[in-house]
């Protein structure tokens, strides 16, 4: 699967555009066999990190929430977290 096809699929699934979509594409690329090499892995990890740092907190929550939902992870309230 190409990055373009993958990004288009992610857009259709999430409805995200801009930095949110860029963050999803970067993290999803980590799982593609075409990008299994160390240089690609480092590049996409760094790009994901930089994109998350650029997003506001709502954007980060959207991206992390989408990834968690795709993995079947359901958030639960945490009591006495602090």
N, C-alpha and C positions, 0 to 999 in steps of 0.2 A: 504494500500500500504506500502511495506517495504521501508526502506531507500535505500537499494540496488537497488530496482526497480525504485524508484523515481530518484536516482542519474543517473542511466542508461538512463532514459527518458530525464533528463536534458542534459546529454552529447549529446544525439542524436539531441535534439532541438538546443542547443547552439554551439556545437563543442568544448566547453571549456574542459580543463583538469587541473590537478594540483590545485593550489590555487583558480583559478577562479571557477572551478567546486565545490570545497569545500565550497566556499562562497555561491554559489547558493543553494547547498544542505542544508546548515545550515539555510538559510532564508526560504527555501521551507518547511523544517521540522516543522517550527513554525505553519504551517497551517494544519498539519496532526492531526487527532483526537487522534492518539496513543500518541502524545506528547503534549497534551493540559494541562497537569499538570504544576504547577508553577516551579518545579525543572527542568523539561525538557525545558520549555520556557526560563528560565534564562540561562541554559546551551547553547542552540542554539543561543540566542541573543549574549552572550559573545563570542561564537565561531565565529559568523559572524563578530562581531566587531574586534576581533583579526586577523581574516583572512584579512579583509579590510586594517588593519594597516600594514600588511605584504606585501600586493600587492603594486606595483608601481602605479603611477597616471593613466597610461594607463589601467592597470588591473582593477582598481576601476571603471574607466569610462566604461570599457567593461561590468562589472558585473551590475552596476547601469543602464546602457543603455539597457541591456537585460531584466532586471526586469521591467523597465519602458515600454519597447516595449510589454512585456507580459501583462501588465496592460492597454495598449492602450494609454499610455502617450507619447506625441510627444514633443520633445524639441523645443523650439522657441528661437530665439535670444533675448537677453535682452539688451535694449538700456539704456545707462547711469546707469549701474549697480553700479558704484562706485561714 
